[in-house]
Structure formats: structure tokens, C-alpha cells
Amino acid sequence: MASAPVTISGITSPALLNWRPSGALTLWLAFVAVQILDGVMSYVGVSLYGPGIEANPLVGWYLSAFGPAVGFTAAKLFAVTCGAVLYLTARHQWVAVLTVIYLLFAVGPWVTVLTTAV
């Protein structure tokens, strides 16, 4: 006995099964993933080497004022919020540029520092 596809608000289940994220959404998710990587690696780096290793003076101020957990969370939430504004206003090329910049100048150096940690 075959049954009809389930319909929820006009969307049938086969449509849900065949859904693929757009290029812009994939880029946005990559940006968020890079922010999470940077935040986690920054937290680990500051835990190992102290707050003086943080190169961004604004983030360094957050760390001294609120501690590493709150400081990095605030900084990353701010970055993700700014990225969301760019994504939602269809400035996807800037999301791409910022993702690459964070990979090269934030995540890359942390990978180097943390892989050479004793």
C-alpha cells in the first residue's frame, strides 16, 4: 500500500530530502565555522601562554575586563553578527573575503602556535 508524501505547509517530504544549501549559505556556514575555530584556538592559546599572546588589542581588553570565556564569546558573537548582516544584505563576496582573511591571519597562526606548543 503506497501512501502519499507527507505535506507540511505545502512542502512535500521529497522536496525536503532533495534540499541542498545554496553557495551563499555554505559560505555563511564556513564563516561561522572559522569563527568558532578561531575562538576555540584563541581560548586554548591564552590558556597555555597567557593573555599577552592575543594580538588584537580590543579582544585583549575584553579578556582583561571579563576573562577569556566571556571575552572570546563576546568577540566571536560580534564577528558572527557582523557577518550575518553582510550575508542577509547579500554581500556574500565580503563574507568570502573575511572567511579567507580569518583563515590566513587568525586560524593559520593559531595552528602554527598550538602545534608547536610543548
Backbone torsions as a table, in degrees:
resi	resn	phi	psi	omega
1	MET	NA	113.6	179.5
2	ALA	-87.3	139.0	178.8
3	SER	-112.8	158.5	179.5
4	ALA	-72.5	151.9	177.5
5	PRO	-60.7	146.9	178.6
6	VAL	-69.3	134.2	179.4
7	THR	-116.0	125.7	176.2
8	ILE	-124.3	113.6	179.6
9	SER	51.1	41.1	175.8
10	GLY	83.6	1.4	179.0
11	ILE	-106.2	124.3	179.8
12	THR	-88.6	156.0	-177.9
13	SER	-59.1	-38.3	177.1
14	PRO	-60.3	-33.5	177.1
15	ALA	-64.7	-39.0	178.0
16	LEU	-65.9	-39.1	-179.3
17	LEU	-69.1	-28.3	-178.8
18	ASN	-95.7	6.9	-178.6
19	TRP	-67.4	135.3	175.5
20	ARG	-130.8	138.6	179.0
21	PRO	-67.5	148.0	177.6
22	SER	-72.5	167.9	176.1
23	GLY	-60.6	-39.0	-179.8
24	ALA	-66.1	-40.9	178.7
25	LEU	-66.6	-41.2	177.4
26	THR	-61.0	-42.0	177.5
27	LEU	-62.8	-44.1	178.1
28	TRP	-60.2	-44.0	178.8
29	LEU	-64.9	-35.9	175.8
30	ALA	-64.2	-41.5	177.9
31	PHE	-59.9	-46.0	-179.9
32	VAL	-64.0	-42.0	178.7
33	ALA	-61.5	-41.2	178.7
34	VAL	-65.4	-38.4	177.2
35	GLN	-63.2	-42.0	178.7
36	ILE	-64.3	-45.4	177.3
37	LEU	-57.8	-46.9	-179.9
38	ASP	-62.0	-43.3	-179.8
39	GLY	-63.5	-45.2	-179.5
40	VAL	-66.1	-46.4	-179.5
41	MET	-65.4	-37.2	177.3
42	SER	-64.2	-42.5	178.7
43	TYR	-61.6	-45.9	179.3
44	VAL	-63.7	-43.9	179.8
45	GLY	-61.2	-43.5	179.1
46	VAL	-68.1	-35.3	177.4
47	SER	-65.4	-36.7	-179.1
48	LEU	-80.3	-41.3	-169.3
49	TYR	-113.5	-5.8	-178.2
50	GLY	92.3	164.9	-175.0
51	PRO	-66.5	-17.2	179.5
52	GLY	-65.6	-16.6	-179.8
53	ILE	-77.7	-18.1	179.7
54	GLU	-69.6	121.6	-174.8
55	ALA	-82.6	-23.9	-178.0
56	ASN	-83.9	116.1	-176.8
57	PRO	-64.5	-32.5	177.6
58	LEU	-66.8	-44.7	177.2
59	VAL	-65.4	-38.1	175.7
60	GLY	-58.5	-38.9	176.7
61	TRP	-65.5	-44.0	176.2
62	TYR	-55.9	-43.2	-178.6
63	LEU	-62.1	-44.6	-178.8
64	SER	-71.2	-31.6	-178.2
65	ALA	-80.8	-38.2	-171.0
66	PHE	-122.5	-7.9	-175.4
67	GLY	91.9	161.2	-175.0
68	PRO	-61.5	-43.3	-175.9
69	ALA	-62.7	-50.0	-179.3
70	VAL	-71.0	-40.8	-178.8
71	GLY	-59.6	-50.2	-179.8
72	PHE	-69.8	-36.8	178.0
73	THR	-61.9	-45.3	179.0
74	ALA	-62.4	-44.8	-179.1
75	ALA	-63.4	-43.1	-178.5
76	LYS	-72.1	-37.5	175.8
77	LEU	-63.8	-38.2	176.3
78	PHE	-63.3	-45.2	179.4
79	ALA	-62.6	-43.7	179.7
80	VAL	-65.8	-37.8	177.6
81	THR	-63.8	-44.6	177.4
82	CYS	-62.6	-41.3	176.3
83	GLY	-63.4	-36.5	178.4
84	ALA	-64.5	-40.0	177.5
85	VAL	-61.3	-44.1	178.0
86	LEU	-62.9	-44.0	179.6
87	TYR	-62.7	-47.2	-176.0
88	LEU	-71.0	-20.1	176.6
89	THR	-99.5	18.3	174.8
90	ALA	59.5	35.2	173.8
91	ARG	-101.6	58.1	-173.7
92	HIS	-65.6	-30.6	179.2
93	GLN	-63.5	-33.1	178.6
94	TRP	-73.8	-33.9	174.6
95	VAL	-62.7	-41.6	178.3
96	ALA	-63.6	-46.3	-179.8
97	VAL	-60.9	-45.7	-179.4
98	LEU	-65.9	-35.6	177.2
99	THR	-61.8	-45.3	179.4
100	VAL	-66.3	-41.7	178.8
101	ILE	-60.7	-45.6	178.5
102	TYR	-63.8	-38.6	177.7
103	LEU	-62.9	-44.2	-176.4
104	LEU	-74.7	-41.9	-169.5
105	PHE	-108.7	-2.5	177.0
106	ALA	-124.0	-60.3	-177.7
107	VAL	-68.9	-44.8	-179.4
108	GLY	-55.8	-52.6	177.6
109	PRO	-61.8	-36.5	177.6
110	TRP	-66.1	-38.3	176.3
111	VAL	-59.2	-44.4	179.5
112	THR	-62.9	-48.3	-178.4
113	VAL	-63.9	-46.2	-174.5
114	LEU	-74.8	-26.2	177.7
115	THR	-81.1	-16.0	176.7
116	THR	-101.4	5.9	179.7
117	ALA	-66.9	145.5	179.9
118	VAL	-92.1	NA	NA
